[in-house]
Amino acid sequence: MYGTTRSYIPVDLCAKHGVSTEDVYRGNSTEALRNAVHEVASAAMAHLNTARGMRERIAAKCSRRVLSISRRSPYDRVRAVNADP
C-alpha cells in the first residue's frame, strides 16, 4: 500500500515513540515505528484476552463469528515479524 496517506497508528503513539509521518507513509521500518506498532498490538492482545475471558458468559448471546474473532491471535503474527509493519 505504498503511497497511501492513511495511518492506523494513533498520532499520540507516534509522538511518544518519535515516529515520523514520512517514515510511516514511505513504509520505512524504523525502531521507533516498530515500538509504536508493538504497543498497538499489545493493547489489541489485552483486549482479545479480555474477550476470551468473557467467552463463556456471552456464548449464548453471540454468534459463532463473534466468538471466532476472540480465538484468533493477530498479535502472534505481529510478534513473529518483530512488529515490523
N, C-alpha and C positions, 0 to 999 in steps of 0.2 A: 504494500500500500504506500509506496513511495510517492511523495507529492501531496499527500493529504494534509489538511490543516486542522485536523481534529485529534485531540489527545484525551485519553481516558484516565490519565493520571492527574489527580487533583492538583491545582495550582499551588496550594499551600504545601503539599508534599514536595513538589518540585523546588519551591523556595527553600524549604527545610533542608533538602539534600543538595542544594546548589545545582540543580539540573537546568541547563539552558534550553530554552524553547527551540533554538536552532538545532541542537543535538537531537531533540525529540522528533522534529519534523524531517530532519535529514536521515534519521534512522541510525545515528551514531550511537554505538553502545559504549557508554562510559560507566565508570564505577558509581558515580552519583545516580545515574539512571537506573542501574541495577539495584541500588539500595532503595530507591523510591518504588520500583516495581515489587521488590521483595516485601516492603511494608504494606503495599496494597494487597498482595497475595496473602500475607499473614493475617490481615484483617478479614479477608474473604474466608480463609480457612477457619478462623474463630467463629464466624457466622455459620459456616457449614457444620461445625462441631455442635453448636447450639441447636441447630435444626435436627441433627442426628439424635441429640439427647431428648428431643421432644417427639420423636417419630412415633413412639408407642401411644402417646396421649392423643395425637392428632390423626393417627392412621385411619380411623373410622370415618373421619370427615374429609379426607383428602383423596384425590385421585392418584393412581399409580404414577402418573407423570410427575406430579409434585414430589412424591416420595422418592422417585428415581433420581431427582436432582440432588437430594441430600446424600445419596450413595456414592456419587462420582466425586473425584477429588482433582479439580483442575490445579490445585496448589502443587500436587505431585509433579505435574508436567512443568510448572514454573520452576520448581526446585530442581528438576532434572537438567534444565538448561542454565542453572545458576542465575535465575531471574533475568536472563538476557532476552530482551524483547526482540 
